[in-house]
Amino acid sequence: MPENEVKEARAIARNQRVSSRKAKLVVDLIRGKTLGEALSILALTPNKAARITDKLVRSAMANAENNHGMDPEKLYIDQIYADQGPTMKRYQAGPQGRAFPIRKRTSHITVILKELEEE
C-alpha cells in the first residue's frame, strides 16, 4: 500500500426499521467526533436510532482494527449518513370499508472511520 493513501474502515447497516429522518438526527450528533466521544454520546441518547448507530460504529471499529490494522485510539468518524431504504406498505381498516395506508419506513446507515494524522 502506498504511503500517501489514506486508510478507511466502513460499516453499513441496511434496511433498519427506523426512518431516515429520525436516524439523521442521531448521526448529526456524532459526525466528526473521535470514537470514544461518539460512543459516549450514543450511549446517552435515548432512542432506537442511537442503539442501531452504536452497534454500527462498534462494527466499523472492529473492521478497522482487524481488517486494516488501524489503531482504535486514533480513529474518528470521517463520514456518517443515513439514507432512505425501502418502505413497507401496510393497510389498516377504516370505517365504512375504507383502508388507511401505513408506511413503515426503513433506512440505510453508513459510517466511515479514518485515523487521525499526527503532525
VOVEX-78041 format. One record per residue: residue number from 1; residue in three letters; y, x, z of N, C-alpha, C, O in turn. Coordinates in steps of 0.02 Angstrom, whole numbers, plus 50000, padded with zeros to 5 digits. Layout:
VOVEX-78041
<rec pator="NUM" fifi="ALA" n_Y="Y" n_X="X" n_Z="Z" ca_Y="Y" ca_X="X" ca_Z="Z" c_Y="Y" c_X="X" c_Z="Z" o_Y="Y" o_X="X" o_Z="Z"/>
...
This chain:
VOVEX-78041
<rec pator="1" fifi="MET" n_Y="49941" n_X="50042" n_Z="50000" ca_Y="50000" ca_X="50000" ca_Z="50000" c_Y="50062" c_X="50044" c_Z="50000" o_Y="50067" o_X="50090" o_Z="50041"/>
<rec pator="2" fifi="PRO" n_Y="50111" n_X="50033" n_Z="49955" ca_Y="50172" ca_X="50074" ca_Z="49954" c_Y="50212" c_X="50066" c_Z="50018" o_Y="50209" o_X="50014" o_Z="50051"/>
<rec pator="3" fifi="GLU" n_Y="50251" n_X="50117" n_Z="50034" ca_Y="50290" ca_X="50117" ca_Z="50095" c_Y="50344" c_X="50063" c_Z="50097" o_Y="50357" o_X="50033" o_Z="50149"/>
<rec pator="4" fifi="ASN" n_Y="50377" n_X="50050" n_Z="50040" ca_Y="50433" ca_X="50004" ca_Z="50039" c_Y="50413" c_X="49930" c_Z="50037" o_Y="50455" o_X="49886" o_Z="50041"/>
<rec pator="5" fifi="GLU" n_Y="50348" n_X="49917" n_Z="50030" ca_Y="50325" ca_X="49847" ca_Z="50028" c_Y="50323" c_X="49819" c_Z="50098" o_Y="50296" o_X="49849" o_Z="50144"/>
<rec pator="6" fifi="VAL" n_Y="50353" n_X="49759" n_Z="50106" ca_Y="50356" ca_X="49727" ca_Z="50171" c_Y="50294" c_X="49685" c_Z="50182" o_Y="50276" o_X="49644" o_Z="50140"/>
<rec pator="7" fifi="LYS" n_Y="50261" n_X="49696" n_Z="50239" ca_Y="50201" ca_X="49657" ca_Z="50254" c_Y="50222" c_X="49591" c_Z="50286" o_Y="50270" o_X="49587" o_Z="50324"/>
<rec pator="8" fifi="GLU" n_Y="50185" n_X="49539" n_Z="50268" ca_Y="50198" ca_X="49474" ca_Z="50298" c_Y="50132" c_X="49439" c_Z="50309" o_Y="50083" o_X="49449" o_Z="50273"/>
<rec pator="9" fifi="ALA" n_Y="50131" n_X="49398" n_Z="50360" ca_Y="50072" ca_X="49357" ca_Z="50376" c_Y="50093" c_X="49284" c_Z="50374" o_Y="50148" o_X="49267" o_Z="50395"/>
<rec pator="10" fifi="ARG" n_Y="50049" n_X="49242" n_Z="50349" ca_Y="50066" ca_X="49172" ca_Z="50343" c_Y="50009" c_X="49128" c_Z="50367" o_Y="49952" o_X="49149" o_Z="50369"/>
<rec pator="11" fifi="ALA" n_Y="50027" n_X="49067" n_Z="50384" ca_Y="49978" ca_X="49016" ca_Z="50401" c_Y="50008" c_X="48949" c_Z="50378" o_Y="50068" o_X="48938" o_Z="50382"/>
<rec pator="12" fifi="ILE" n_Y="49964" n_X="48906" n_Z="50354" ca_Y="49985" ca_X="48841" ca_Z="50328" c_Y="49942" c_X="48787" c_Z="50360" o_Y="49880" o_X="48791" o_Z="50360"/>
<rec pator="13" fifi="ALA" n_Y="49974" n_X="48736" n_Z="50386" ca_Y="49938" ca_X="48677" ca_Z="50412" c_Y="49953" c_X="48619" c_Z="50364" o_Y="50010" o_X="48598" o_Z="50358"/>
<rec pator="14" fifi="ARG" n_Y="49901" n_X="48596" n_Z="50331" ca_Y="49911" ca_X="48543" ca_Z="50281" c_Y="49889" c_X="48475" c_Z="50309" o_Y="49846" o_X="48470" o_Z="50352"/>
<rec pator="15" fifi="ASN" n_Y="49921" n_X="48423" n_Z="50283" ca_Y="49903" ca_X="48353" ca_Z="50298" c_Y="49904" c_X="48338" c_Z="50372" o_Y="49859" o_X="48304" o_Z="50398"/>
<rec pator="16" fifi="GLN" n_Y="49954" n_X="48362" n_Z="50407" ca_Y="49961" ca_X="48349" ca_Z="50479" c_Y="49992" c_X="48280" c_Z="50488" o_Y="50039" o_X="48262" o_Z="50454"/>
<rec pator="17" fifi="ARG" n_Y="49965" n_X="48241" n_Z="50536" ca_Y="49987" ca_X="48172" ca_Z="50545" c_Y="50051" c_X="48167" c_Z="50586" o_Y="50052" o_X="48137" o_Z="50640"/>
<rec pator="18" fifi="VAL" n_Y="50104" n_X="48198" n_Z="50560" ca_Y="50171" ca_X="48192" ca_Z="50588" c_Y="50218" c_X="48193" c_Z="50528" o_Y="50206" o_X="48231" o_Z="50481"/>
<rec pator="19" fifi="SER" n_Y="50270" n_X="48153" n_Z="50529" ca_Y="50314" ca_X="48150" ca_Z="50472" c_Y="50352" c_X="48216" c_Z="50465" o_Y="50367" o_X="48249" o_Z="50515"/>
<rec pator="20" fifi="SER" n_Y="50368" n_X="48235" n_Z="50404" ca_Y="50402" ca_X="48298" ca_Z="50393" c_Y="50472" c_X="48296" c_Z="50424" o_Y="50499" o_X="48348" o_Z="50443"/>
<rec pator="21" fifi="ARG" n_Y="50501" n_X="48238" n_Z="50428" ca_Y="50568" ca_X="48231" ca_Z="50458" c_Y="50567" c_X="48251" c_Z="50532" o_Y="50612" o_X="48284" o_Z="50556"/>
<rec pator="22" fifi="LYS" n_Y="50514" n_X="48230" n_Z="50567" ca_Y="50508" ca_X="48248" ca_Z="50638" c_Y="50487" c_X="48320" c_Z="50646" o_Y="50508" o_X="48353" o_Z="50693"/>
<rec pator="23" fifi="ALA" n_Y="50445" n_X="48345" n_Z="50601" ca_Y="50422" ca_X="48415" ca_Z="50605" c_Y="50480" c_X="48463" c_Z="50592" o_Y="50483" o_X="48517" o_Z="50622"/>
<rec pator="24" fifi="LYS" n_Y="50526" n_X="48444" n_Z="50547" ca_Y="50583" ca_X="48487" ca_Z="50531" c_Y="50628" c_X="48498" c_Z="50592" o_Y="50658" o_X="48552" o_Z="50599"/>
<rec pator="25" fifi="LEU" n_Y="50633" n_X="48448" n_Z="50636" ca_Y="50673" ca_X="48456" ca_Z="50697" c_Y="50645" c_X="48512" c_Z="50741" o_Y="50683" o_X="48549" o_Z="50772"/>
<rec pator="26" fifi="VAL" n_Y="50579" n_X="48517" n_Z="50743" ca_Y="50547" ca_X="48568" ca_Z="50784" c_Y="50551" c_X="48637" c_Z="50752" o_Y="50567" o_X="48686" o_Z="50785"/>
<rec pator="27" fifi="VAL" n_Y="50537" n_X="48641" n_Z="50687" ca_Y="50536" ca_X="48707" ca_Z="50655" c_Y="50606" c_X="48737" c_Z="50651" o_Y="50613" o_X="48798" o_Z="50650"/>
<rec pator="28" fifi="ASP" n_Y="50658" n_X="48695" n_Z="50650" ca_Y="50726" ca_X="48721" ca_Z="50650" c_Y="50743" c_X="48756" c_Z="50717" o_Y="50786" o_X="48800" o_Z="50719"/>
<rec pator="29" fifi="LEU" n_Y="50709" n_X="48736" n_Z="50771" ca_Y="50721" ca_X="48767" ca_Z="50836" c_Y="50699" c_X="48840" c_Z="50839" o_Y="50729" o_X="48880" o_Z="50875"/>
<rec pator="30" fifi="ILE" n_Y="50646" n_X="48858" n_Z="50802" ca_Y="50617" ca_X="48924" ca_Z="50810" c_Y="50627" c_X="48971" c_Z="50750" o_Y="50604" o_X="49028" o_Z="50752"/>
<rec pator="31" fifi="ARG" n_Y="50659" n_X="48948" n_Z="50698" ca_Y="50669" ca_X="48990" ca_Z="50638" c_Y="50710" c_X="49052" c_Z="50656" o_Y="50764" o_X="49046" o_Z="50686"/>
<rec pator="32" fifi="GLY" n_Y="50685" n_X="49112" n_Z="50639" ca_Y="50720" ca_X="49174" ca_Z="50651" c_Y="50709" c_X="49204" c_Z="50720" o_Y="50735" o_X="49259" o_Z="50734"/>
<rec pator="33" fifi="LYS" n_Y="50672" n_X="49171" n_Z="50763" ca_Y="50662" ca_X="49195" ca_Z="50831" c_Y="50603" c_X="49244" c_Z="50834" o_Y="50561" o_X="49246" o_Z="50788"/>
<rec pator="34" fifi="THR" n_Y="50601" n_X="49285" n_Z="50887" ca_Y="50543" ca_X="49327" ca_Z="50897" c_Y="50484" c_X="49284" c_Z="50918" o_Y="50493" o_X="49226" o_Z="50936"/>
<rec pator="35" fifi="LEU" n_Y="50424" n_X="49312" n_Z="50915" ca_Y="50365" ca_X="49272" ca_Z="50928" c_Y="50361" c_X="49246" c_Z="50999" o_Y="50345" o_X="49187" o_Z="51010"/>
<rec pator="36" fifi="GLY" n_Y="50376" n_X="49288" n_Z="51048" ca_Y="50374" ca_X="49266" ca_Z="51118" c_Y="50424" c_X="49211" c_Z="51132" o_Y="50409" o_X="49163" o_Z="51168"/>
<rec pator="37" fifi="GLU" n_Y="50484" n_X="49219" n_Z="51105" ca_Y="50536" ca_X="49169" ca_Z="51115" c_Y="50517" c_X="49102" c_Z="51082" o_Y="50527" o_X="49049" o_Z="51111"/>
<rec pator="38" fifi="ALA" n_Y="50488" n_X="49106" n_Z="51022" ca_Y="50468" ca_X="49045" ca_Z="50986" c_Y="50412" c_X="49008" c_Z="51023" o_Y="50414" o_X="48947" o_Z="51029"/>
<rec pator="39" fifi="LEU" n_Y="50363" n_X="49045" n_Z="51049" ca_Y="50308" ca_X="49013" ca_Z="51085" c_Y="50332" c_X="48981" c_Z="51150" o_Y="50307" o_X="48929" o_Z="51171"/>
<rec pator="40" fifi="SER" n_Y="50382" n_X="49012" n_Z="51182" ca_Y="50410" ca_X="48983" ca_Z="51243" c_Y="50446" c_X="48917" c_Z="51228" o_Y="50439" o_X="48868" o_Z="51265"/>
<rec pator="41" fifi="ILE" n_Y="50485" n_X="48916" n_Z="51174" ca_Y="50521" ca_X="48856" ca_Z="51154" c_Y="50471" c_X="48800" c_Z="51138" o_Y="50481" o_X="48743" o_Z="51159"/>
<rec pator="42" fifi="LEU" n_Y="50419" n_X="48817" n_Z="51100" ca_Y="50370" ca_X="48766" ca_Z="51081" c_Y="50332" c_X="48739" c_Z="51141" o_Y="50314" o_X="48680" o_Z="51142"/>
<rec pator="43" fifi="ALA" n_Y="50318" n_X="48782" n_Z="51190" ca_Y="50282" ca_X="48759" ca_Z="51250" c_Y="50322" c_X="48708" c_Z="51289" o_Y="50294" o_X="48665" o_Z="51323"/>
<rec pator="44" fifi="LEU" n_Y="50389" n_X="48713" n_Z="51286" ca_Y="50432" ca_X="48668" ca_Z="51325" c_Y="50460" c_X="48609" c_Z="51284" o_Y="50499" o_X="48569" o_Z="51310"/>
<rec pator="45" fifi="THR" n_Y="50440" n_X="48604" n_Z="51221" ca_Y="50464" ca_X="48549" ca_Z="51179" c_Y="50412" c_X="48493" c_Z="51181" o_Y="50355" o_X="48503" o_Z="51161"/>
<rec pator="46" fifi="PRO" n_Y="50432" n_X="48433" n_Z="51206" ca_Y="50382" ca_X="48382" ca_Z="51220" c_Y="50369" c_X="48333" c_Z="51162" o_Y="50382" o_X="48273" o_Z="51169"/>
<rec pator="47" fifi="ASN" n_Y="50344" n_X="48358" n_Z="51106" ca_Y="50323" ca_X="48310" ca_Z="51055" c_Y="50264" c_X="48337" c_Z="51015" o_Y="50246" o_X="48395" o_Z="51021"/>
<rec pator="48" fifi="LYS" n_Y="50235" n_X="48294" n_Z="50975" ca_Y="50173" ca_X="48310" ca_Z="50939" c_Y="50183" c_X="48367" c_Z="50889" o_Y="50140" o_X="48410" o_Z="50882"/>
<rec pator="49" fifi="ALA" n_Y="50239" n_X="48367" n_Z="50854" ca_Y="50252" ca_X="48419" ca_Z="50805" c_Y="50256" c_X="48488" c_Z="50838" o_Y="50237" o_X="48538" o_Z="50806"/>
<rec pator="50" fifi="ALA" n_Y="50279" n_X="48492" n_Z="50899" ca_Y="50282" ca_X="48556" ca_Z="50935" c_Y="50213" c_X="48583" c_Z="50950" o_Y="50201" o_X="48643" o_Z="50945"/>
<rec pator="51" fifi="ARG" n_Y="50166" n_X="48539" n_Z="50967" ca_Y="50097" ca_X="48561" ca_Z="50981" c_Y="50064" c_X="48586" c_Z="50917" o_Y="50029" o_X="48637" o_Z="50918"/>
<rec pator="52" fifi="ILE" n_Y="50075" n_X="48552" n_Z="50862" ca_Y="50047" ca_X="48573" ca_Z="50798" c_Y="50077" c_X="48640" c_Z="50777" o_Y="50041" o_X="48685" o_Z="50755"/>
<rec pator="53" fifi="THR" n_Y="50142" n_X="48647" n_Z="50784" ca_Y="50177" ca_X="48708" ca_Z="50763" c_Y="50157" c_X="48767" c_Z="50808" o_Y="50150" o_X="48823" o_Z="50783"/>
<rec pator="54" fifi="ASP" n_Y="50147" n_X="48754" n_Z="50872" ca_Y="50125" ca_X="48807" ca_Z="50918" c_Y="50058" c_X="48836" c_Z="50896" o_Y="50049" o_X="48897" o_Z="50893"/>
<rec pator="55" fifi="LYS" n_Y="50011" n_X="48792" n_Z="50880" ca_Y="49945" ca_X="48813" ca_Z="50857" c_Y="49950" c_X="48852" c_Z="50792" o_Y="49914" o_X="48901" o_Z="50781"/>
<rec pator="56" fifi="LEU" n_Y="49995" n_X="48831" n_Z="50748" ca_Y="50004" ca_X="48863" ca_Z="50683" c_Y="50034" c_X="48933" c_Z="50691" o_Y="50012" o_X="48980" o_Z="50658"/>
<rec pator="57" fifi="VAL" n_Y="50084" n_X="48940" n_Z="50736" ca_Y="50115" ca_X="49006" ca_Z="50747" c_Y="50064" c_X="49054" c_Z="50777" o_Y="50063" o_X="49113" o_Z="50759"/>
<rec pator="58" fifi="ARG" n_Y="50022" n_X="49030" n_Z="50822" ca_Y="49969" ca_X="49072" ca_Z="50851" c_Y="49919" c_X="49094" c_Z="50798" o_Y="49893" o_X="49150" o_Z="50800"/>
<rec pator="59" fifi="SER" n_Y="49904" n_X="49049" n_Z="50750" ca_Y="49859" ca_X="49066" ca_Z="50695" c_Y="49889" c_X="49120" c_Z="50651" o_Y="49855" o_X="49167" o_Z="50630"/>
<rec pator="60" fifi="ALA" n_Y="49954" n_X="49114" n_Z="50635" ca_Y="49988" ca_X="49164" ca_Z="50595" c_Y="49990" c_X="49231" c_Z="50631" o_Y="49983" o_X="49284" o_Z="50600"/>
<rec pator="61" fifi="MET" n_Y="49998" n_X="49230" n_Z="50697" ca_Y="49999" ca_X="49291" ca_Z="50737" c_Y="49930" c_X="49325" c_Z="50733" o_Y="49926" o_X="49386" o_Z="50726"/>
<rec pator="62" fifi="ALA" n_Y="49877" n_X="49286" n_Z="50738" ca_Y="49809" ca_X="49313" ca_Z="50733" c_Y="49797" c_X="49342" c_Z="50663" o_Y="49765" o_X="49394" o_Z="50656"/>
<rec pator="63" fifi="ASN" n_Y="49822" n_X="49308" n_Z="50611" ca_Y="49816" ca_X="49334" ca_Z="50543" c_Y="49851" c_X="49401" c_Z="50536" o_Y="49825" o_X="49447" o_Z="50505"/>
<rec pator="64" fifi="ALA" n_Y="49911" n_X="49406" n_Z="50565" ca_Y="49950" ca_X="49468" ca_Z="50561" c_Y="49914" c_X="49525" c_Z="50595" o_Y="49911" o_X="49581" o_Z="50569"/>
<rec pator="65" fifi="GLU" n_Y="49886" n_X="49510" n_Z="50653" ca_Y="49853" ca_X="49562" ca_Z="50693" c_Y="49787" c_X="49584" c_Z="50661" o_Y="49773" o_X="49644" o_Z="50655"/>
<rec pator="66" fifi="ASN" n_Y="49745" n_X="49536" n_Z="50642" ca_Y="49678" ca_X="49551" ca_Z="50618" c_Y="49674" c_X="49569" c_Z="50544" o_Y="49635" o_X="49613" o_Z="50526"/>
<rec pator="67" fifi="ASN" n_Y="49713" n_X="49536" n_Z="50502" ca_Y="49708" ca_X="49547" ca_Z="50430" c_Y="49756" c_X="49600" c_Z="50404" o_Y="49741" o_X="49633" o_Z="50354"/>
<rec pator="68" fifi="HIS" n_Y="49814" n_X="49608" n_Z="50436" ca_Y="49864" ca_X="49654" ca_Z="50410" c_Y="49879" c_X="49712" c_Z="50457" o_Y="49919" o_X="49756" o_Z="50439"/>
<rec pator="69" fifi="GLY" n_Y="49848" n_X="49714" n_Z="50516" ca_Y="49859" ca_X="49769" ca_Z="50563" c_Y="49930" c_X="49774" c_Z="50589" o_Y="49954" o_X="49829" o_Z="50602"/>
<rec pator="70" fifi="MET" n_Y="49964" n_X="49718" n_Z="50597" ca_Y="50033" ca_X="49718" ca_Z="50621" c_Y="50034" c_X="49714" c_Z="50697" o_Y="49987" o_X="49689" o_Z="50728"/>
<rec pator="71" fifi="ASP" n_Y="50087" n_X="49740" n_Z="50727" ca_Y="50095" ca_X="49740" ca_Z="50800" c_Y="50124" c_X="49673" c_Z="50822" o_Y="50179" o_X="49655" o_Z="50800"/>
<rec pator="72" fifi="PRO" n_Y="50089" n_X="49634" n_Z="50864" ca_Y="50114" ca_X="49568" ca_Z="50884" c_Y="50179" c_X="49570" c_Z="50923" o_Y="50216" o_X="49521" o_Z="50925"/>
<rec pator="73" fifi="GLU" n_Y="50195" n_X="49626" n_Z="50955" ca_Y="50257" ca_X="49633" ca_Z="50993" c_Y="50318" c_X="49636" c_Z="50948" o_Y="50374" o_X="49619" o_Z="50969"/>
<rec pator="74" fifi="LYS" n_Y="50309" n_X="49658" n_Z="50886" ca_Y="50366" ca_X="49667" ca_Z="50839" c_Y="50374" c_X="49609" c_Z="50791" o_Y="50419" o_X="49611" o_Z="50748"/>
<rec pator="75" fifi="LEU" n_Y="50333" n_X="49558" n_Z="50796" ca_Y="50335" ca_X="49503" ca_Z="50747" c_Y="50392" c_X="49454" c_Z="50761" o_Y="50410" o_X="49442" o_Z="50819"/>
<rec pator="76" fifi="TYR" n_Y="50419" n_X="49427" n_Z="50708" ca_Y="50469" ca_X="49373" ca_Z="50713" c_Y="50455" c_X="49323" c_Z="50658" o_Y="50421" o_X="49338" o_Z="50609"/>
<rec pator="77" fifi="ILE" n_Y="50482" n_X="49263" n_Z="50666" ca_Y="50472" ca_X="49209" ca_Z="50617" c_Y="50524" c_X="49217" c_Z="50562" o_Y="50583" o_X="49202" o_Z="50572"/>
<rec pator="78" fifi="ASP" n_Y="50501" n_X="49240" n_Z="50505" ca_Y="50546" ca_X="49251" ca_Z="50448" c_Y="50562" c_X="49185" c_Z="50414" o_Y="50620" o_X="49169" o_Z="50402"/>
<rec pator="79" fifi="GLN" n_Y="50510" n_X="49147" n_Z="50397" ca_Y="50520" ca_X="49082" ca_Z="50366" c_Y="50474" c_X="49031" c_Z="50399" o_Y="50417" o_X="49047" o_Z="50417"/>
<rec pator="80" fifi="ILE" n_Y="50498" n_X="48971" n_Z="50407" ca_Y="50457" ca_X="48916" ca_Z="50430" c_Y="50486" c_X="48852" c_Z="50401" o_Y="50547" o_X="48841" o_Z="50405"/>
<rec pator="81" fifi="TYR" n_Y="50443" n_X="48811" n_Z="50373" ca_Y="50468" ca_X="48749" ca_Z="50344" c_Y="50414" c_X="48696" c_Z="50345" o_Y="50355" o_X="48711" o_Z="50347"/>
<rec pator="82" fifi="ALA" n_Y="50436" n_X="48633" n_Z="50343" ca_Y="50392" ca_X="48576" ca_Z="50342" c_Y="50406" c_X="48535" c_Z="50280" o_Y="50462" o_X="48510" o_Z="50270"/>
<rec pator="83" fifi="ASP" n_Y="50356" n_X="48528" n_Z="50237" ca_Y="50362" ca_X="48489" ca_Z="50176" c_Y="50325" c_X="48423" c_Z="50184" o_Y="50280" o_X="48417" o_Z="50226"/>
<rec pator="84" fifi="GLN" n_Y="50344" n_X="48375" n_Z="50143" ca_Y="50311" ca_X="48310" ca_Z="50147" c_Y="50242" c_X="48313" c_Z="50114" o_Y="50234" o_X="48342" o_Z="50060"/>
<rec pator="85" fifi="GLY" n_Y="50193" n_X="48284" n_Z="50148" ca_Y="50125" ca_X="48281" ca_Z="50121" c_Y="50112" c_X="48211" c_Z="50093" o_Y="50158" o_X="48172" o_Z="50086"/>
<rec pator="86" fifi="PRO" n_Y="50049" n_X="48196" n_Z="50079" ca_Y="50033" ca_X="48130" ca_Z="50053" c_Y="50043" c_X="48075" c_Z="50106" o_Y="50034" o_X="48088" o_Z="50165"/>
<rec pator="87" fifi="THR" n_Y="50061" n_X="48016" n_Z="50084" ca_Y="50072" ca_X="47960" ca_Z="50128" c_Y="50012" c_X="47913" c_Z="50124" o_Y="49993" o_X="47891" o_Z="50070"/>
<rec pator="88" fifi="MET" n_Y="49982" n_X="47898" n_Z="50182" ca_Y="49928" ca_X="47849" ca_Z="50184" c_Y="49960" c_X="47779" c_Z="50187" o_Y="50003" o_X="47767" o_Z="50229"/>
<rec pator="89" fifi="LYS" n_Y="49938" n_X="47735" n_Z="50144" ca_Y="49968" ca_X="47668" ca_Z="50141" c_Y="49920" c_X="47618" c_Z="50171" o_Y="49862" o_X="47613" o_Z="50150"/>
<rec pator="90" fifi="ARG" n_Y="49944" n_X="47581" n_Z="50220" ca_Y="49905" ca_X="47529" ca_Z="50253" c_Y="49946" c_X="47465" c_Z="50252" o_Y="50006" o_X="47466" o_Z="50239"/>
<rec pator="91" fifi="TYR" n_Y="49913" n_X="47409" n_Z="50267" ca_Y="49948" ca_X="47345" ca_Z="50269" c_Y="49931" c_X="47308" c_Z="50333" o_Y="49874" o_X="47310" o_Z="50357"/>
<rec pator="92" fifi="GLN" n_Y="49981" n_X="47274" n_Z="50361" ca_Y="49972" ca_X="47234" ca_Z="50420" c_Y="49985" c_X="47161" c_Z="50401" o_Y="50032" o_X="47146" o_Z="50364"/>
<rec pator="93" fifi="ALA" n_Y="49944" n_X="47118" n_Z="50426" ca_Y="49951" ca_X="47047" ca_Z="50410" c_Y="50016" c_X="47020" c_Z="50439" o_Y="50033" o_X="47034" o_Z="50496"/>
<rec pator="94" fifi="GLY" n_Y="50050" n_X="46981" n_Z="50399" ca_Y="50112" ca_X="46949" ca_Z="50421" c_Y="50103" c_X="46874" c_Z="50422" o_Y="50049" o_X="46848" o_Z="50407"/>
<rec pator="95" fifi="PRO" n_Y="50155" n_X="46838" n_Z="50439" ca_Y="50150" ca_X="46765" ca_Z="50442" c_Y="50144" c_X="46734" c_Z="50372" o_Y="50170" o_X="46760" o_Z="50323"/>
<rec pator="96" fifi="GLN" n_Y="50110" n_X="46677" n_Z="50370" ca_Y="50103" ca_X="46637" ca_Z="50308" c_Y="50071" c_X="46676" c_Z="50251" o_Y="50091" o_X="46669" o_Z="50194"/>
<rec pator="97" fifi="GLY" n_Y="50022" n_X="46718" n_Z="50268" ca_Y="49985" ca_X="46753" ca_Z="50216" c_Y="50019" c_X="46814" c_Z="50187" o_Y="49996" o_X="46842" o_Z="50138"/>
<rec pator="98" fifi="ARG" n_Y="50074" n_X="46833" n_Z="50216" ca_Y="50109" ca_X="46892" ca_Z="50190" c_Y="50076" c_X="46956" c_Z="50216" o_Y="50037" o_X="46955" o_Z="50264"/>
<rec pator="99" fifi="ALA" n_Y="50093" n_X="47012" n_Z="50184" ca_Y="50069" ca_X="47078" ca_Z="50206" c_Y="50129" c_X="47124" c_Z="50214" o_Y="50172" o_X="47128" o_Z="50169"/>
<rec pator="100" fifi="PHE" n_Y="50131" n_X="47160" n_Z="50270" ca_Y="50185" ca_X="47208" ca_Z="50281" c_Y="50157" c_X="47278" c_Z="50273" o_Y="50107" o_X="47295" o_Z="50304"/>
<rec pator="101" fifi="PRO" n_Y="50189" n_X="47320" n_Z="50232" ca_Y="50163" ca_X="47388" ca_Z="50221" c_Y="50176" c_X="47433" c_Z="50282" o_Y="50228" o_X="47428" o_Z="50314"/>
<rec pator="102" fifi="ILE" n_Y="50128" n_X="47476" n_Z="50295" ca_Y="50135" ca_X="47528" ca_Z="50346" c_Y="50124" c_X="47594" c_Z="50310" o_Y="50073" o_X="47602" o_Z="50277"/>
<rec pator="103" fifi="ARG" n_Y="50171" n_X="47641" n_Z="50316" ca_Y="50165" ca_X="47706" ca_Z="50284" c_Y="50152" c_X="47758" c_Z="50338" o_Y="50195" o_X="47772" o_Z="50380"/>
<rec pator="104" fifi="LYS" n_Y="50093" n_X="47788" n_Z="50337" ca_Y="50076" ca_X="47841" ca_Z="50384" c_Y="50089" c_X="47907" c_Z="50349" o_Y="50050" o_X="47930" o_Z="50307"/>
<rec pator="105" fifi="ARG" n_Y="50145" n_X="47938" n_Z="50368" ca_Y="50167" ca_X="47998" ca_Z="50333" c_Y="50134" c_X="48061" c_Z="50360" o_Y="50117" o_X="48065" o_Z="50419"/>
<rec pator="106" fifi="THR" n_Y="50124" n_X="48109" n_Z="50316" ca_Y="50095" ca_X="48173" ca_Z="50336" c_Y="50142" c_X="48229" c_Z="50313" o_Y="50188" o_X="48218" o_Z="50274"/>
<rec pator="107" fifi="SER" n_Y="50128" n_X="48290" n_Z="50337" ca_Y="50170" ca_X="48347" ca_Z="50317" c_Y="50128" c_X="48410" c_Z="50311" o_Y="50074" o_X="48415" o_Z="50341"/>
<rec pator="108" fifi="HIS" n_Y="50154" n_X="48457" n_Z="50273" ca_Y="50125" ca_X="48524" ca_Z="50267" c_Y="50175" c_X="48571" c_Z="50301" o_Y="50233" o_X="48574" o_Z="50281"/>
<rec pator="109" fifi="ILE" n_Y="50152" n_X="48608" n_Z="50352" ca_Y="50196" ca_X="48654" ca_Z="50388" c_Y="50174" c_X="48725" c_Z="50372" o_Y="50115" o_X="48741" o_Z="50376"/>
<rec pator="110" fifi="THR" n_Y="50221" n_X="48768" n_Z="50352" ca_Y="50207" ca_X="48837" ca_Z="50334" c_Y="50248" c_X="48884" c_Z="50377" o_Y="50308" o_X="48871" o_Z="50388"/>
<rec pator="111" fifi="VAL" n_Y="50217" n_X="48938" n_Z="50401" ca_Y="50253" ca_X="48988" ca_Z="50439" c_Y="50237" c_X="49057" c_Z="50410" o_Y="50180" o_X="49071" o_Z="50393"/>
<rec pator="112" fifi="ILE" n_Y="50289" n_X="49099" n_Z="50403" ca_Y="50282" ca_X="49168" ca_Z="50378" c_Y="50311" c_X="49215" c_Z="50429" o_Y="50370" o_X="49209" o_Z="50448"/>
<rec pator="113" fifi="LEU" n_Y="50270" n_X="49262" n_Z="50453" ca_Y="50291" ca_X="49311" ca_Z="50503" c_Y="50301" c_X="49379" c_Z="50471" o_Y="50264" o_X="49397" o_Z="50425"/>
<rec pator="114" fifi="LYS" n_Y="50351" n_X="49416" n_Z="50494" ca_Y="50362" ca_X="49485" ca_Z="50473" c_Y="50374" c_X="49528" c_Z="50533" o_Y="50389" o_X="49503" o_Z="50588"/>
<rec pator="115" fifi="GLU" n_Y="50367" n_X="49594" n_Z="50523" ca_Y="50379" ca_X="49641" ca_Z="50577" c_Y="50452" c_X="49663" c_Z="50577" o_Y="50482" o_X="49670" o_Z="50524"/>
<rec pator="116" fifi="LEU" n_Y="50480" n_X="49673" n_Z="50637" ca_Y="50548" ca_X="49700" ca_Z="50642" c_Y="50547" c_X="49773" c_Z="50620" o_Y="50504" o_X="49811" o_Z="50642"/>
<rec pator="117" fifi="GLU" n_Y="50595" n_X="49792" n_Z="50578" ca_Y="50600" ca_X="49862" ca_Z="50559" c_Y="50640" c_X="49900" c_Z="50610" o_Y="50693" o_X="49877" o_Z="50632"/>
<rec pator="118" fifi="GLU" n_Y="50615" n_X="49958" n_Z="50630" ca_Y="50651" ca_X="49999" ca_Z="50679" c_Y="50699" c_X="50044" c_Z="50641" o_Y="50681" o_X="50074" o_Z="50590"/>
<rec pator="119" fifi="GLU" n_Y="50760" n_X="50050" n_Z="50668" ca_Y="50810" ca_X="50090" ca_Z="50634" c_Y="50822" c_X="50156" c_Z="50669" o_Y="50863" o_X="50196" o_Z="50647"/>
